[in-house]
Amino acid sequence: MDGGTLHSLRTVEEVFKDFKGRRAGIIKALTADVGEFFEQCDPEKENLCLYGLPTEQWEVTLPAEEVPPELPEPALGINFARDGMQEKDWLALVAVHSDAWLLAVAHYFGARFGFDKADRKRLFTMINDLPTIFEIVSGSAKKQTKEKSSVSNHSSNKSKSSGKARGSESAKYSKSVQLKDEEEGLDEEEEEEHGDTLCGACGENYASDEFWICCDICEKWFHGKCVKITPARAEHIKQYKCPSCSNKRARP
């Protein structure tokens, strides 16, 4: 699969871009397109694999015929376990294997093109800064960002408290300024907390200039564009259910 990609990947940045594209495609399959992905993984078919493509698309198909394959292959036979497990456990299993495959492909490119120790370390650091597919699918990425935000807020509040105790001579005229600073600090904390929020479909961070919507069932946040919801359409939705939760309710 994707043999032609080999000739265009020469730098750490290019390999990382390839990694992000494949990762986005798999995340889409396991979240926004989960219904279609479920149907394609028919246990009656032969051994199937989930491929993430550099174009941010995904494909469920048979493994490459050539031996050895030009690229590392993803987990084989993901369709056989579909009906023998709880759906969330099956998706988590596919996510874990997909994380391992993405790392294998990225480091295959690194070895193929002679990345030295510094380049390999830089590539891994760039990859490691992103949440794993498993963390996104299982919701643990959201929990981690909440914990970080809580620690950050606690640290910020502690520093504010110590700041209040200083400067008794300036207390007479600085009270109003201090109150204003506290209000601005709360706004910054709120913005920081939202900034740590990850889209449940693509895994990217919150941006204040983009429309987001929260699922009322699983409480995950999504870019409107990722789940095809516009602000105008959202106004008429009383209870929003993301594609994954809608698919669970619809399936007997």
Backbone as CSV, one residue per row, in Angstrom:
resi,resn,N_x,N_y,N_z,CA_x,CA_y,CA_z,C_x,C_y,C_z
1,MET,0.842,-1.201,0.000,0.000,0.000,0.000,0.876,1.249,0.000
2,ASP,0.463,2.277,-0.729,1.126,3.581,-0.699,2.594,3.503,-1.070
3,GLY,2.990,2.590,-1.945,4.388,2.457,-2.303,4.957,3.720,-2.897
4,GLY,4.137,4.481,-3.657,4.636,5.702,-4.277,5.029,6.761,-3.280
5,THR,4.560,6.633,-2.042,4.872,7.633,-1.023,6.351,7.629,-0.679
6,LEU,6.996,6.495,-0.831,8.390,6.357,-0.427,9.295,7.396,-1.064
7,HIS,9.009,7.739,-2.312,9.899,8.617,-3.063,9.762,10.080,-2.649
8,SER,8.709,10.423,-1.907,8.486,11.823,-1.544,8.834,12.132,-0.094
9,LEU,9.130,11.100,0.715,9.423,11.323,2.129,10.919,11.260,2.378
10,ARG,11.500,12.415,2.668,12.942,12.456,2.875,13.340,13.135,4.171
11,THR,12.480,13.975,4.708,12.810,14.732,5.917,11.908,14.314,7.076
12,VAL,12.298,14.709,8.288,11.501,14.423,9.483,10.112,15.043,9.343
13,GLU,10.064,16.276,8.841,8.787,16.971,8.703,7.860,16.260,7.725
14,GLU,8.423,15.733,6.642,7.606,15.026,5.654,7.070,13.700,6.211
15,VAL,7.909,12.993,6.958,7.463,11.741,7.566,6.393,12.015,8.620
16,PHE,6.559,13.100,9.373,5.572,13.450,10.398,4.245,13.849,9.751
17,LYS,4.313,14.552,8.627,3.090,14.923,7.909,2.366,13.670,7.425
18,ASP,3.128,12.692,6.937,2.555,11.424,6.510,1.893,10.720,7.701
19,PHE,2.563,10.737,8.856,2.033,10.132,10.080,0.703,10.782,10.466
20,LYS,0.664,12.121,10.458,-0.551,12.838,10.859,-1.709,12.544,9.914
21,GLY,-1.410,12.438,8.615,-2.470,12.139,7.655,-3.071,10.761,7.887
22,ARG,-2.207,9.761,8.071,-2.686,8.396,8.319,-3.460,8.338,9.638
23,ARG,-2.931,9.019,10.649,-3.571,9.037,11.968,-4.964,9.656,11.888
24,ALA,-5.086,10.776,11.164,-6.382,11.450,11.034,-7.400,10.543,10.339
25,GLY,-6.935,9.794,9.331,-7.836,8.883,8.629,-8.376,7.795,9.540
26,ILE,-7.487,7.208,10.365,-7.914,6.134,11.277,-8.848,6.681,12.356
27,ILE,-8.536,7.860,12.890,-9.415,8.478,13.893,-10.801,8.710,13.300
28,LYS,-10.844,9.136,12.062,-12.128,9.358,11.390,-12.914,8.054,11.296
29,ALA,-12.211,6.955,10.962,-12.876,5.658,10.845,-13.468,5.206,12.174
30,LEU,-12.753,5.480,13.274,-13.171,4.979,14.583,-14.091,5.935,15.342
31,THR,-14.356,7.107,14.759,-15.233,8.077,15.434,-16.338,8.560,14.496
32,ALA,-16.042,9.525,13.656,-17.072,10.121,12.799,-17.673,9.115,11.822
33,ASP,-16.849,8.191,11.305,-17.341,7.206,10.321,-17.519,5.816,10.933
34,VAL,-17.725,5.743,12.243,-17.715,4.439,12.920,-18.805,3.495,12.403
35,GLY,-19.946,4.030,12.006,-21.009,3.176,11.486,-20.597,2.479,10.200
36,GLU,-20.028,3.258,9.285,-19.559,2.697,8.015,-18.409,1.718,8.246
37,PHE,-17.507,2.073,9.168,-16.371,1.200,9.481,-16.871,-0.139,10.035
38,PHE,-17.856,-0.093,10.928,-18.423,-1.304,11.522,-18.980,-2.226,10.438
39,GLU,-19.715,-1.638,9.496,-20.339,-2.442,8.438,-19.294,-3.079,7.526
40,GLN,-18.218,-2.358,7.244,-17.198,-2.886,6.336,-16.398,-4.032,6.962
41,CYS,-16.344,-4.070,8.287,-15.580,-5.127,8.971,-16.462,-6.367,9.169
42,ASP,-16.916,-6.924,8.088,-17.810,-8.078,8.110,-17.033,-9.335,8.500
43,PRO,-17.406,-10.016,9.585,-16.693,-11.228,10.007,-16.751,-12.363,8.990
44,GLU,-17.707,-12.286,8.062,-17.839,-13.331,7.050,-16.800,-13.198,5.943
45,LYS,-16.142,-12.045,5.884,-15.131,-11.829,4.846,-13.779,-12.381,5.299
46,GLU,-12.804,-12.328,4.393,-11.458,-12.792,4.727,-10.784,-11.812,5.684
47,ASN,-9.517,-12.133,6.061,-8.760,-11.265,6.960,-8.696,-9.836,6.425
48,LEU,-9.216,-8.886,7.185,-9.215,-7.491,6.753,-8.302,-6.648,7.639
49,CYS,-7.794,-5.573,7.049,-6.934,-4.622,7.777,-7.514,-3.219,7.647
50,LEU,-7.243,-2.378,8.642,-7.611,-0.963,8.575,-6.362,-0.164,8.222
51,TYR,-6.401,0.494,7.078,-5.284,1.335,6.638,-5.647,2.809,6.796
52,GLY,-4.730,3.578,7.371,-4.850,5.029,7.361,-4.033,5.536,6.181
53,LEU,-4.604,6.444,5.396,-3.919,6.946,4.210,-3.356,8.341,4.468
54,PRO,-2.270,8.717,3.780,-1.668,10.048,3.984,-2.627,11.191,3.670
55,THR,-3.692,10.889,2.937,-4.677,11.901,2.533,-5.755,12.129,3.593
56,GLU,-5.557,11.574,4.800,-6.509,11.691,5.908,-7.791,10.885,5.647
57,GLN,-7.682,9.881,4.807,-8.790,8.970,4.548,-8.442,7.587,5.112
58,TRP,-9.392,6.666,5.117,-9.152,5.331,5.641,-9.692,4.283,4.667
59,GLU,-9.219,3.080,4.828,-9.642,1.998,3.937,-9.574,0.671,4.683
60,VAL,-10.642,-0.109,4.569,-10.657,-1.470,5.100,-10.522,-2.415,3.910
61,THR,-9.449,-3.174,3.888,-9.201,-4.041,2.739,-8.301,-5.201,3.123
62,LEU,-8.035,-6.061,2.160,-7.148,-7.195,2.390,-5.702,-6.709,2.458
63,PRO,-4.826,-7.436,3.141,-3.425,-7.031,3.227,-2.730,-7.125,1.875
64,ALA,-1.575,-6.489,1.773,-0.808,-6.515,0.525,-0.416,-7.954,0.183
65,GLU,-0.386,-8.252,-1.099,-0.086,-9.612,-1.537,1.406,-9.893,-1.565
66,GLU,2.227,-8.847,-1.848,3.655,-9.091,-1.948,4.261,-9.434,-0.586
67,VAL,5.247,-10.330,-0.605,5.922,-10.749,0.619,7.432,-10.629,0.411
68,PRO,8.142,-9.876,1.274,7.560,-9.028,2.322,6.910,-7.777,1.733
69,PRO,5.968,-7.172,2.435,5.291,-5.973,1.916,6.246,-4.783,1.882
70,GLU,5.920,-3.797,1.044,6.788,-2.636,0.932,6.748,-1.780,2.192
71,LEU,5.602,-1.753,2.864,5.462,-1.041,4.138,5.007,-2.039,5.205
72,PRO,5.265,-1.748,6.491,4.718,-2.593,7.562,3.198,-2.683,7.431
73,GLU,2.662,-3.835,7.753,1.226,-4.059,7.614,0.507,-3.854,8.948
74,PRO,-0.737,-3.318,8.917,-1.526,-3.187,10.160,-2.024,-4.548,10.635
75,ALA,-2.676,-4.553,11.798,-3.181,-5.802,12.386,-4.116,-6.512,11.411
76,LEU,-3.939,-7.812,11.316,-4.695,-8.628,10.370,-5.923,-9.249,11.042
77,GLY,-7.049,-9.254,10.336,-8.243,-9.939,10.824,-9.042,-9.189,11.866
78,ILE,-9.030,-7.855,11.793,-9.786,-7.076,12.795,-11.275,-7.365,12.718
79,ASN,-11.746,-7.819,11.553,-13.180,-8.088,11.380,-13.647,-9.327,12.154
80,PHE,-12.742,-10.275,12.410,-13.149,-11.512,13.079,-13.573,-11.280,14.536
81,ALA,-13.011,-10.266,15.168,-13.312,-10.002,16.578,-14.506,-9.066,16.763
82,ARG,-15.059,-8.558,15.651,-16.087,-7.516,15.761,-17.294,-7.924,16.583
83,ASP,-17.869,-9.096,16.305,-19.102,-9.492,16.977,-18.864,-10.283,18.257
84,GLY,-17.610,-10.552,18.578,-17.309,-11.317,19.783,-16.936,-10.445,20.969
85,MET,-16.990,-9.111,20.787,-16.607,-8.186,21.853,-17.635,-7.065,21.938
86,GLN,-17.629,-6.367,23.067,-18.389,-5.127,23.168,-17.814,-4.147,22.143
87,GLU,-18.667,-3.348,21.528,-18.183,-2.464,20.457,-17.061,-1.539,20.938
88,LYS,-17.226,-0.941,22.115,-16.200,-0.014,22.593,-14.869,-0.720,22.827
89,ASP,-14.931,-1.987,23.292,-13.699,-2.751,23.510,-13.049,-3.123,22.183
90,TRP,-13.877,-3.442,21.204,-13.353,-3.783,19.877,-12.692,-2.568,19.236
91,LEU,-13.345,-1.406,19.330,-12.773,-0.180,18.770,-11.469,0.180,19.477
92,ALA,-11.430,-0.022,20.800,-10.210,0.273,21.558,-9.075,-0.652,21.119
93,LEU,-9.407,-1.921,20.861,-8.396,-2.876,20.403,-7.847,-2.470,19.041
94,VAL,-8.734,-2.092,18.130,-8.296,-1.636,16.808,-7.442,-0.381,16.941
95,ALA,-7.830,0.508,17.871,-7.081,1.753,18.083,-5.656,1.467,18.552
96,VAL,-5.503,0.547,19.501,-4.173,0.203,20.025,-3.285,-0.355,18.916
97,HIS,-3.841,-1.286,18.128,-3.064,-1.868,17.034,-2.732,-0.806,15.975
98,SER,-3.640,0.141,15.781,-3.401,1.206,14.806,-2.277,2.131,15.274
99,ASP,-2.245,2.421,16.582,-1.141,3.225,17.126,0.202,2.541,16.871
100,ALA,0.241,1.234,17.108,1.482,0.481,16.901,1.884,0.490,15.426
101,TRP,0.893,0.374,14.555,1.180,0.361,13.116,1.718,1.707,12.650
102,LEU,1.107,2.793,13.115,1.559,4.128,12.718,3.017,4.370,13.121
103,LEU,3.371,3.946,14.330,4.762,4.083,14.778,5.688,3.234,13.908
104,ALA,5.244,2.034,13.577,6.059,1.147,12.748,6.331,1.771,11.378
105,VAL,5.291,2.346,10.775,5.443,2.965,9.455,6.384,4.173,9.530
106,ALA,6.179,5.020,10.534,7.012,6.220,10.674,8.479,5.861,10.866
107,HIS,8.746,4.894,11.733,10.144,4.534,11.999,10.726,3.671,10.881
108,TYR,9.864,3.031,10.104,10.343,2.354,8.893,10.907,3.392,7.920
109,PHE,10.149,4.481,7.727,10.637,5.551,6.862,11.951,6.128,7.401
110,GLY,12.016,6.296,8.733,13.243,6.827,9.335,14.448,5.946,9.054
111,ALA,14.250,4.631,9.169,15.347,3.698,8.903,15.673,3.655,7.417
112,ARG,14.638,3.665,6.591,14.823,3.560,5.140,15.625,4.738,4.595
113,PHE,15.398,5.915,5.162,16.057,7.104,4.645,17.210,7.584,5.523
114,GLY,17.661,6.711,6.418,18.892,6.979,7.150,18.821,8.096,8.169
115,PHE,17.699,8.241,8.867,17.623,9.252,9.918,18.648,8.909,11.004
116,ASP,19.382,9.925,11.466,20.338,9.671,12.537,19.629,9.746,13.894
117,LYS,20.388,9.611,14.964,19.817,9.575,16.313,19.001,10.829,16.612
118,ALA,19.531,11.993,16.227,18.840,13.257,16.503,17.527,13.340,15.732
119,ASP,17.548,12.905,14.464,16.326,12.939,13.646,15.269,11.978,14.193
120,ARG,15.703,10.789,14.594,14.744,9.814,15.145,14.124,10.331,16.431
121,LYS,14.942,10.958,17.258,14.438,11.511,18.511,13.454,12.639,18.244
122,ARG,13.772,13.499,17.276,12.884,14.617,16.943,11.560,14.103,16.388
123,LEU,11.625,13.071,15.530,10.409,12.492,14.972,9.536,11.903,16.073
124,PHE,10.150,11.155,16.993,9.371,10.547,18.068,8.774,11.615,18.981
125,THR,9.532,12.691,19.240,9.017,13.769,20.091,7.790,14.424,19.451
126,MET,7.852,14.674,18.161,6.726,15.280,17.450,5.501,14.362,17.510
127,ILE,5.741,13.058,17.331,4.641,12.085,17.400,4.091,12.004,18.820
128,ASN,4.980,12.012,19.794,4.583,11.842,21.189,3.807,13.030,21.735
129,ASP,3.918,14.182,21.073,3.166,15.364,21.504,1.682,15.249,21.162
130,LEU,1.335,14.321,20.278,-0.066,14.097,19.912,-0.662,12.997,20.790
131,PRO,-1.929,13.094,21.135,-2.559,11.982,21.861,-2.649,10.770,20.953
132,THR,-2.583,9.586,21.531,-2.693,8.374,20.726,-4.131,8.185,20.258
133,ILE,-4.300,7.343,19.259,-5.650,7.044,18.781,-6.450,6.374,19.898
134,PHE,-5.810,5.495,20.644,-6.495,4.834,21.759,-6.992,5.862,22.776
135,GLU,-6.168,6.864,23.089,-6.572,7.886,24.055,-7.780,8.661,23.561
136,ILE,-7.847,8.917,22.263,-8.980,9.655,21.696,-10.240,8.792,21.688
137,VAL,-10.100,7.554,21.242,-11.267,6.664,21.140,-11.827,6.313,22.518
138,SER,-10.942,6.095,23.486,-11.385,5.709,24.831,-11.804,6.895,25.682
139,GLY,-11.466,8.111,25.235,-11.807,9.309,26.003,-10.784,9.676,27.051
140,SER,-9.690,8.900,27.182,-8.693,9.190,28.217,-7.903,10.452,27.906
141,ALA,-7.831,10.848,26.632,-7.118,12.079,26.270,-7.810,13.284,26.887
142,LYS,-9.159,13.246,26.892,-9.930,14.344,27.483,-9.715,14.406,28.993
143,LYS,-9.652,13.219,29.642,-9.430,13.174,31.087,-8.066,13.754,31.447
144,GLN,-7.047,13.427,30.629,-5.701,13.918,30.901,-5.631,15.431,30.800
145,THR,-6.299,16.003,29.779,-6.265,17.449,29.618,-6.996,18.141,30.759
146,LYS,-8.076,17.493,31.264,-8.790,18.067,32.408,-7.908,18.080,33.648
147,GLU,-7.148,16.982,33.850,-6.258,16.908,35.004,-5.166,17.965,34.913
148,LYS,-4.606,18.139,33.709,-3.567,19.155,33.520,-4.117,20.539,33.798
149,SER,-5.358,20.768,33.314,-5.983,22.065,33.513,-6.231,22.317,34.993
150,SER,-6.641,21.255,35.730,-6.903,21.381,37.159,-5.627,21.728,37.921
151,VAL,-4.524,21.059,37.570,-3.236,21.343,38.212,-2.795,22.745,37.903
152,SER,-2.984,23.173,36.640,-2.592,24.514,36.231,-3.389,25.569,36.981
153,ASN,-4.711,25.343,37.115,-5.567,26.294,37.822,-5.188,26.382,39.298
154,HIS,-4.878,25.217,39.909,-4.488,25.198,41.308,-3.205,25.990,41.521
155,SER,-2.249,25.783,40.615,-0.970,26.494,40.709,-1.170,27.990,40.533
156,SER,-2.063,28.358,39.586,-2.328,29.770,39.327,-2.990,30.424,40.529
157,ASN,-3.970,29.723,41.139,-4.659,30.271,42.308,-3.720,30.430,43.490
158,LYS,-2.782,29.480,43.634,-1.821,29.541,44.725,-0.918,30.753,44.579
159,SER,-0.477,31.021,43.340,0.410,32.153,43.118,-0.324,33.470,43.347
160,LYS,-1.650,33.479,43.021,-2.449,34.693,43.269,-2.552,34.972,44.772
161,SER,-2.750,33.885,45.556,-2.891,34.036,47.005,-1.627,34.606,47.617
162,SER,-0.467,34.117,47.162,0.781,34.612,47.715,1.016,36.056,47.291
163,GLY,0.503,36.386,46.074,0.687,37.755,45.595,-0.124,38.747,46.407
164,LYS,-1.273,38.315,46.933,-2.122,39.220,47.718,-1.450,39.615,49.036
165,ALA,-0.605,38.711,49.558,-0.004,38.966,50.862,1.123,39.979,50.792
166,ARG,1.624,40.281,49.594,2.741,41.188,49.455,2.281,42.623,49.273
167,GLY,3.189,43.551,49.599,2.981,44.958,49.284,1.895,45.631,50.072
168,SER,2.001,45.663,51.386,0.957,46.278,52.204,0.857,47.779,51.937
169,GLU,1.949,48.404,51.534,1.927,49.848,51.287,1.092,50.201,50.063
170,SER,1.053,49.291,49.108,0.315,49.593,47.875,-1.118,49.079,47.922
171,ALA,-1.519,48.449,49.036,-2.851,47.832,49.123,-3.969,48.856,48.989
172,LYS,-3.732,50.136,49.421,-4.775,51.151,49.439,-5.303,51.457,48.032
173,TYR,-4.380,51.501,47.057,-4.815,51.915,45.728,-4.800,50.785,44.692
174,SER,-4.356,49.583,45.085,-4.231,48.511,44.098,-5.397,47.520,44.127
175,LYS,-6.357,47.733,45.030,-7.433,46.759,45.177,-8.245,46.603,43.892
176,SER,-8.616,47.716,43.269,-9.410,47.631,42.046,-8.611,47.005,40.913
177,VAL,-7.310,47.325,40.843,-6.459,46.744,39.808,-6.345,45.235,40.012
178,GLN,-6.241,44.854,41.301,-6.100,43.437,41.635,-7.352,42.658,41.215
179,LEU,-8.534,43.232,41.482,-9.776,42.575,41.110,-9.870,42.401,39.599
180,LYS,-9.419,43.413,38.873,-9.437,43.344,37.413,-8.503,42.252,36.913
181,ASP,-7.318,42.189,37.550,-6.344,41.161,37.160,-6.886,39.763,37.404
182,GLU,-7.618,39.600,38.543,-8.179,38.287,38.860,-9.220,37.885,37.823
183,GLU,-10.057,38.862,37.400,-11.063,38.569,36.389,-10.415,38.165,35.077
184,GLU,-9.350,38.889,34.697,-8.639,38.560,33.461,-7.989,37.187,33.584
185,GLY,-7.484,36.888,34.793,-6.844,35.589,35.016,-7.826,34.453,34.852
186,LEU,-9.069,34.652,35.340,-10.086,33.623,35.194,-10.430,33.406,33.729
187,ASP,-10.493,34.523,32.964,-10.757,34.394,31.531,-9.671,33.611,30.839
188,GLU,-8.400,33.907,31.240,-7.272,33.198,30.629,-7.317,31.716,30.974
189,GLU,-7.695,31.408,32.249,-7.772,30.003,32.651,-8.844,29.271,31.862
190,GLU,-9.991,29.957,31.658,-11.069,29.333,30.903,-10.634,29.067,29.468
191,GLU,-9.920,30.055,28.883,-9.440,29.881,27.507,-8.415,28.768,27.438
192,GLU,-7.561,28.692,28.484,-6.545,27.638,28.519,-7.199,26.264,28.627
193,GLU,-8.260,26.175,29.444,-8.951,24.896,29.611,-9.563,24.442,28.296
194,HIS,-10.203,25.381,27.568,-10.766,25.028,26.268,-9.670,24.682,25.290
195,GLY,-8.519,25.357,25.417,-7.416,25.100,24.505,-6.884,23.693,24.614
196,ASP,-7.082,23.043,25.763,-6.631,21.664,25.955,-7.647,20.643,25.444
197,THR,-8.840,21.114,25.066,-9.877,20.204,24.599,-9.528,19.668,23.223
198,LEU,-9.730,18.371,23.026,-9.417,17.737,21.747,-10.697,17.310,21.045
199,CYS,-10.710,17.470,19.739,-11.855,17.032,18.943,-11.941,15.515,18.979
200,GLY,-13.141,14.986,19.268,-13.331,13.542,19.344,-13.245,12.850,17.999
201,ALA,-13.237,13.631,16.913,-13.159,13.029,15.573,-11.754,13.077,14.996
202,CYS,-11.145,14.282,15.010,-9.826,14.413,14.370,-8.682,14.476,15.364
203,GLY,-8.975,14.715,16.659,-7.922,14.729,17.666,-7.161,16.035,17.768
204,GLU,-7.561,17.049,16.996,-6.860,18.332,17.040,-7.391,19.195,18.190
205,ASN,-6.588,20.220,18.552,-6.932,21.068,19.685,-8.033,22.078,19.369
206,TYR,-8.611,22.607,20.448,-9.650,23.646,20.348,-9.055,24.916,19.756
207,ALA,-9.825,25.598,18.927,-9.443,26.906,18.402,-10.650,27.823,18.545
208,SER,-10.428,29.017,19.072,-11.539,29.913,19.394,-12.293,30.402,18.159
209,ASP,-11.659,30.313,16.981,-12.305,30.814,15.780,-13.065,29.718,15.019
210,GLU,-13.218,28.536,15.645,-13.922,27.438,14.994,-15.159,27.054,15.797
211,PHE,-16.192,26.596,15.098,-17.424,26.163,15.765,-17.253,24.741,16.300
212,TRP,-17.614,24.557,17.566,-17.525,23.246,18.227,-18.896,22.871,18.771
213,ILE,-19.124,21.565,18.908,-20.378,21.081,19.494,-20.065,19.892,20.404
214,CYS,-20.790,19.800,21.513,-20.546,18.744,22.500,-21.665,17.700,22.430
215,CYS,-21.268,16.433,22.453,-22.251,15.347,22.476,-22.884,15.268,23.865
216,ASP,-24.209,15.256,23.911,-24.916,15.210,25.193,-24.879,13.822,25.830
217,ILE,-24.410,12.815,25.090,-24.353,11.454,25.630,-22.969,11.147,26.212
218,CYS,-21.932,11.251,25.362,-20.571,10.911,25.827,-19.780,12.133,26.289
219,GLU,-20.338,13.340,26.055,-19.740,14.602,26.481,-18.388,14.896,25.811
220,LYS,-18.151,14.292,24.666,-16.956,14.635,23.884,-17.265,15.842,23.009
221,TRP,-16.226,16.662,22.743,-16.381,17.840,21.893,-15.912,17.517,20.486
222,PHE,-16.549,18.144,19.495,-16.214,17.911,18.097,-16.192,19.228,17.322
223,HIS,-15.274,19.329,16.348,-15.371,20.409,15.369,-16.690,20.234,14.625
224,GLY,-17.402,21.316,14.403,-18.631,21.216,13.630,-18.378,20.623,12.258
225,LYS,-17.257,21.007,11.637,-16.960,20.525,10.284,-16.690,19.019,10.275
226,CYS,-16.160,18.474,11.402,-15.844,17.042,11.457,-17.096,16.174,11.538
227,VAL,-18.141,16.715,12.144,-19.392,15.939,12.272,-20.510,16.531,11.410
228,LYS,-20.126,17.461,10.535,-21.044,18.053,9.553,-22.230,18.745,10.211
229,ILE,-21.930,19.536,11.260,-22.954,20.324,11.944,-22.572,21.798,11.855
230,THR,-23.471,22.630,11.355,-23.236,24.066,11.263,-23.865,24.771,12.466
231,PRO,-23.420,25.993,12.786,-24.042,26.735,13.897,-25.553,26.889,13.712
232,ALA,-25.981,27.129,12.469,-27.419,27.306,12.212,-28.189,26.013,12.490
233,ARG,-27.615,24.898,12.095,-28.286,23.620,12.327,-28.290,23.281,13.818
234,ALA,-27.215,23.639,14.523,-27.103,23.324,15.944,-28.191,24.006,16.766
235,GLU,-28.652,25.176,16.313,-29.688,25.914,17.039,-31.002,25.129,17.133
236,HIS,-31.217,24.206,16.188,-32.469,23.449,16.159,-32.321,22.052,16.753
237,ILE,-31.148,21.743,17.299,-30.919,20.431,17.900,-31.096,20.526,19.420
238,LYS,-32.080,19.818,19.961,-32.318,19.859,21.405,-31.298,19.015,22.163
239,GLN,-30.997,17.844,21.638,-29.998,16.957,22.259,-29.117,16.411,21.144
240,TYR,-27.832,16.810,21.160,-26.930,16.354,20.101,-26.263,15.032,20.482
241,LYS,-26.319,14.071,19.550,-25.619,12.797,19.717,-24.590,12.662,18.604
242,CYS,-23.332,12.413,18.965,-22.263,12.277,17.978,-22.493,11.020,17.131
243,PRO,-21.774,10.874,16.018,-21.976,9.686,15.161,-21.807,8.370,15.905
244,SER,-20.841,8.301,16.821,-20.594,7.062,17.547,-21.772,6.708,18.451
245,CYS,-22.277,7.687,19.198,-23.406,7.437,20.103,-24.695,7.171,19.325
246,SER,-24.888,7.864,18.202,-26.069,7.637,17.363,-26.050,6.211,16.815
247,ASN,-24.868,5.760,16.451,-24.732,4.421,15.880,-25.020,3.340,16.927
248,LYS,-24.609,3.595,18.164,-24.870,2.624,19.246,-26.354,2.494,19.501
249,ARG,-27.058,3.636,19.498,-28.496,3.618,19.784,-29.273,2.942,18.653
250,ALA,-28.808,3.137,17.416,-29.539,2.623,16.262,-29.362,1.108,16.111
251,ARG,-28.208,0.571,16.595,-27.916,-0.844,16.402,-28.654,-1.675,17.446
252,PRO,-29.332,-2.774,17.072,-30.081,-3.609,18.041,-29.120,-4.315,18.992
